Each structure stands twice: as structure tokens, then as C-alpha cells.
Amino acid sequence: SGKETKIALDKEDLESTVNKIAQGLDDLQSEQSLLDGALKRLEELKPTCIDTSMSYADRVAKREEEVAALKKALCILDTNSVEAECSP
């Protein structure tokens, strides 16, 4: 009777452990899928972030052109003459 109780408890512990392992493996697989997706996205973004094939001076000039275009657009939209830069 004591041995039978111990065997029953051991079987319950074993079953619980097996279930925890199965759940852990499911979680691992899910997390690994998320990681794989993030790494794939990172690889897709690397060329955009790293290889610009433009010199520093070219990037600065382009950025200045973009800022000038944005200022012009702001002045076009500023019908109430709120912006000091847009005042005649």
C-alpha cells in the first residue's frame, strides 16, 4: 500500500514533468519562430541602413534639399501666416 501510493505519486510527477517539457518545447518553437522572423527582417533592412552608396557630402546635400522642400510645403500650407519663415 505504501509502495503503491509512492508509485502512483511518481507516475503523477512523471506525467506532470512530461507535460511541462511539452509546453516548454511549444514555447521554444513559438519563440524561435518569432526570432527567425525578426532576424529575417533585420537582414532585409541591413542594405537600407548600411549601404547607401552615397558620399557624406551627397547625403548632406540631399538632406538639405529635403528640408528646403519641406519648408516650402509648410509655407504653402501656412495660410494664416503663423510661421515666421513664411511671412512675406
Backbone as CSV, one residue per row, in Angstrom:
resi,resn,N_x,N_y,N_z,CA_x,CA_y,CA_z,C_x,C_y,C_z
1,SER,0.828,-1.190,0.000,0.000,0.000,0.000,0.870,1.250,0.000
2,GLY,1.929,1.288,0.783,2.843,2.422,0.794,3.598,2.522,-0.512
3,LYS,4.007,1.351,-1.028,4.726,1.321,-2.300,3.798,1.722,-3.437
4,GLU,2.541,1.285,-3.369,1.577,1.604,-4.423,1.297,3.102,-4.457
5,THR,1.210,3.712,-3.279,0.983,5.159,-3.203,2.177,5.899,-3.791
6,LYS,3.387,5.437,-3.433,4.602,6.063,-3.951,4.672,5.917,-5.464
7,ILE,4.334,4.774,-5.988,4.338,4.540,-7.438,3.321,5.464,-8.117
8,ALA,2.142,5.599,-7.527,1.110,6.465,-8.099,1.587,7.918,-8.111
9,LEU,2.216,8.350,-7.012,2.732,9.716,-6.945,3.860,9.935,-7.956
10,ASP,4.714,8.936,-8.095,5.806,9.028,-9.062,5.255,9.126,-10.488
11,LYS,4.205,8.365,-10.783,3.586,8.424,-12.119,2.983,9.805,-12.370
12,GLU,2.366,10.387,-11.342,1.797,11.736,-11.482,2.905,12.755,-11.714
13,ASP,4.004,12.623,-10.968,5.150,13.525,-11.147,5.721,13.389,-12.556
14,LEU,5.827,12.161,-13.024,6.352,11.909,-14.361,5.442,12.536,-15.417
15,GLU,4.159,12.355,-15.255,3.191,12.914,-16.205,3.255,14.445,-16.187
16,SER,3.340,15.020,-15.007,3.445,16.471,-14.871,4.716,16.985,-15.543
17,THR,5.818,16.282,-15.326,7.093,16.675,-15.919,7.042,16.579,-17.435
18,VAL,6.456,15.525,-17.942,6.330,15.344,-19.396,5.487,16.480,-19.990
19,ASN,4.410,16.844,-19.294,3.564,17.943,-19.771,4.320,19.270,-19.764
20,LYS,5.112,19.496,-18.702,5.896,20.728,-18.627,6.930,20.779,-19.751
21,ILE,7.549,19.659,-20.040,8.533,19.600,-21.130,7.852,19.884,-22.464
22,ALA,6.688,19.283,-22.686,5.964,19.510,-23.928,5.585,20.984,-24.077
23,GLN,5.116,21.602,-22.998,4.751,23.010,-23.022,5.989,23.873,-23.279
24,GLY,7.088,23.509,-22.639,8.333,24.241,-22.843,8.815,24.160,-24.285
25,LEU,8.688,22.996,-24.892,9.084,22.835,-26.290,8.184,23.649,-27.211
26,ASP,6.892,23.679,-26.923,5.966,24.505,-27.709,6.346,25.982,-27.603
27,ASP,6.626,26.427,-26.369,7.030,27.816,-26.159,8.326,28.125,-26.898
28,LEU,9.270,27.202,-26.829,10.551,27.379,-27.512,10.341,27.506,-29.015
29,GLN,9.498,26.658,-29.566,9.242,26.690,-31.002,8.592,28.018,-31.398
30,SER,7.666,28.480,-30.606,6.996,29.745,-30.879,7.989,30.903,-30.822
31,GLU,8.807,30.934,-29.777,9.799,31.993,-29.628,10.843,31.938,-30.735
32,GLN,11.221,30.735,-31.142,12.204,30.577,-32.208,11.637,31.110,-33.521
33,SER,10.346,30.879,-33.756,9.705,31.411,-34.965,9.719,32.934,-34.961
34,LEU,9.435,33.531,-33.802,9.488,34.990,-33.689,10.899,35.510,-33.944
35,LEU,11.874,34.834,-33.366,13.265,35.233,-33.554,13.676,35.112,-35.011
36,ASP,13.303,34.017,-35.650,13.641,33.821,-37.057,13.042,34.928,-37.921
37,GLY,11.803,35.298,-37.632,11.157,36.378,-38.374,11.862,37.702,-38.166
38,ALA,12.250,37.982,-36.939,12.953,39.232,-36.640,14.317,39.268,-37.322
39,LEU,15.025,38.155,-37.306,16.331,38.105,-37.955,16.205,38.267,-39.468
40,LYS,15.178,37.682,-40.045,14.937,37.824,-41.483,14.665,39.282,-41.822
41,ARG,13.841,39.937,-41.026,13.513,41.347,-41.244,14.770,42.209,-41.092
42,LEU,15.603,41.883,-40.119,16.857,42.606,-39.920,17.740,42.500,-41.153
43,GLU,17.837,41.307,-41.717,18.646,41.101,-42.915,18.088,41.899,-44.089
44,GLU,16.756,42.006,-44.172,16.135,42.783,-45.244,16.439,44.269,-45.088
45,LEU,16.542,44.742,-43.836,16.764,46.160,-43.579,18.232,46.581,-43.674
46,LYS,19.137,45.648,-43.513,20.561,45.994,-43.492,21.003,46.808,-44.701
47,PRO,20.662,46.411,-45.924,21.127,47.207,-47.064,20.618,48.649,-47.017
48,THR,19.423,48.843,-46.555,18.854,50.181,-46.468,19.598,51.023,-45.443
49,CYS,19.975,50.405,-44.352,20.605,51.137,-43.251,22.104,51.319,-43.428
50,ILE,22.744,50.413,-44.090,24.203,50.424,-44.119,24.763,50.916,-45.453
51,ASP,24.370,50.303,-46.534,24.965,50.589,-47.835,24.172,51.668,-48.556
52,THR,24.601,52.903,-48.417,23.880,53.987,-49.070,24.475,54.301,-50.436
53,SER,25.681,53.904,-50.678,26.424,54.158,-51.918,26.462,55.643,-52.261
54,MET,26.258,56.485,-51.248,26.356,57.933,-51.425,27.439,58.447,-50.485
55,SER,28.157,59.455,-50.939,29.170,60.044,-50.065,28.477,60.870,-48.992
56,TYR,29.240,61.214,-47.987,28.684,62.025,-46.896,28.185,63.363,-47.435
57,ALA,28.976,63.981,-48.300,28.587,65.282,-48.868,27.292,65.158,-49.665
58,ASP,27.150,64.068,-50.416,25.913,63.857,-51.184,24.715,63.683,-50.267
59,ARG,24.903,62.930,-49.171,23.803,62.727,-48.213,23.403,64.049,-47.569
60,VAL,24.398,64.880,-47.208,24.108,66.178,-46.598,23.351,67.056,-47.585
61,ALA,23.794,67.085,-48.830,23.132,67.912,-49.848,21.694,67.445,-50.065
62,LYS,21.507,66.147,-50.129,20.153,65.610,-50.319,19.267,65.970,-49.125
63,ARG,19.806,65.844,-47.922,19.037,66.175,-46.720,18.659,67.657,-46.720
64,GLU,19.587,68.529,-47.135,19.300,69.960,-47.201,18.203,70.250,-48.229
65,GLU,18.225,69.539,-49.354,17.173,69.695,-50.364,15.820,69.264,-49.791
66,GLU,15.822,68.169,-49.053,14.574,67.687,-48.457,14.032,68.692,-47.445
67,VAL,14.910,69.267,-46.617,14.485,70.257,-45.627,13.923,71.491,-46.334
68,ALA,14.584,71.944,-47.401,14.095,73.101,-48.149,12.720,72.814,-48.752
69,ALA,12.543,71.606,-49.292,11.249,71.232,-49.865,10.171,71.186,-48.790
70,LEU,10.514,70.698,-47.606,9.547,70.659,-46.506,9.182,72.064,-46.036
71,LYS,10.162,72.965,-45.990,9.878,74.349,-45.601,8.952,75.005,-46.616
72,LYS,9.208,74.755,-47.894,8.355,75.299,-48.948,6.930,74.776,-48.804
73,ALA,6.784,73.473,-48.544,5.464,72.879,-48.357,4.771,73.473,-47.140
74,LEU,5.532,73.724,-46.073,4.965,74.325,-44.871,4.426,75.720,-45.174
75,CYS,5.180,76.479,-45.952,4.732,77.828,-46.297,3.483,77.788,-47.174
76,ILE,3.410,76.828,-48.062,2.219,76.682,-48.905,1.001,76.378,-48.034
77,LEU,1.186,75.550,-47.021,0.074,75.160,-46.148,-0.238,76.213,-45.085
78,ASP,0.681,77.154,-44.854,0.516,78.162,-43.801,-0.292,79.348,-44.333
79,THR,-1.579,79.165,-44.454,-2.446,80.224,-44.995,-2.694,81.338,-43.986
80,ASN,-2.446,81.092,-42.712,-2.679,82.106,-41.677,-1.413,82.865,-41.307
81,SER,-0.335,82.642,-42.019,0.956,83.304,-41.772,1.413,83.144,-40.326
82,VAL,1.331,81.945,-39.813,1.768,81.646,-38.457,3.285,81.471,-38.407
83,GLU,3.837,80.860,-39.422,5.275,80.596,-39.456,6.035,81.856,-39.848
84,ALA,7.061,82.198,-39.065,7.859,83.405,-39.319,8.598,83.299,-40.641
85,GLU,9.055,82.104,-40.968,9.814,81.900,-42.208,8.951,82.152,-43.442
86,CYS,7.659,82.039,-43.299,6.757,82.141,-44.439,6.195,83.545,-44.628
87,SER,6.520,84.452,-43.747,5.988,85.822,-43.858,6.601,86.509,-45.052
88,PRO,5.807,87.293,-45.773,6.322,87.976,-46.979,7.290,89.082,-46.656
